[in-house]
């Protein structure tokens, strides 16, 4: 994980999901890190829109096309090329990708959650995917390889080891709670986090947004 993070960073913000290329990383290592990251959460990223943030780094048409090809394998659409270097504007334009300066990114208000809550009294097993317009409550475990996405919050009365996306569509007030919070991938609105390899659950926990960061606290802790 540490080596990969020295090459790319996939993170979310109020403006959307961003792929940040680290300025000094070798290009082939950047591509390999991107392939591995997207392969690990293939269904999780499927259909997402991704901003490619190259910062001051110059990117050629061939290099940009290589990134777009990897994204296309997972049905990921390019939202914009975020760059400071003026020469990259031509590269983005030739590829049909909008170019934006980092200063142009702005926050958007979260939408109102609609839809009734979904209550499941069972284990969500590997390979199963649950999608719902409102909140989702599971009395049971969510196994590794399972996926849950909800426009509202996700509450797991059991062990969470799969992938979850709460606040689909940008709802930054959504939370994720579990008796054992050890997800493969956790996303709230456009913010993304992974469970550290050395994470040891200490009891029921809740994850929520604090600015652009996902924070995890005991389940009974006061909401921010």
Steps between C-alpha positions, in 0.01 A plus 500: 500500500770748586683443170179545302412819685838644399385479138129586503231606743131434449296725725169670513395854571185707472588547133518130420738207484858601411796303371815688608823413318805554716741729314822296525365147455616304195228483236479120466476474879215753498308290248566176690383654827183623330429155353540335840288756683211477255521119483472474878170692497379435146128495577541777754639743239280374215310785337673772702626833367862576575701822489863446395717734704851532356585828675817652354598179327498511118306220337522394136212387282632141513518508879150641539360245257662223707319622814171534314534145365546358850200699624289379206566138601304575817236719333642810673439832327752788504339802666788741445877535471615708798826673417713803565724453193363701202638246250264236638197694379576399142547139606164496675324672212637249247373215716159662540547551877416828669799666667468692825732686735500373862373841617181452298379208712203593712287326756138411429222454756391142573172382350201401710482125563186348354348155527394273784749314714598144406520246785682169444509224762769281346866473409604674179738254340791537258382584150172654616432870437232707674398841362233724651374858469463555876668363813609135535496301824645147512458271799779260415848506351615653173770266376809590299406514134148630574396856415239740635425845361238739634401862450462522877687340791602136539459327838644151549399309814787260447842484338570721199776356283369575152481828305247771582408833343275721711376839381488403132447814296685728741313473834775609739282448809488124450680272745610137515471306827588139584560285805832413334611758244763341274383575144703421192403841362291771664362797313283785627375733227814540286749433780681170500689305765650156548547305822870509600670161505574537872146607596360318803134575580448597862120488504204648313611797287354764272657669199399846386638799313702773668569745220657297222614218731327186620536465876420194712390528864319274748137444403369673813717811451309828446450598136706796376 
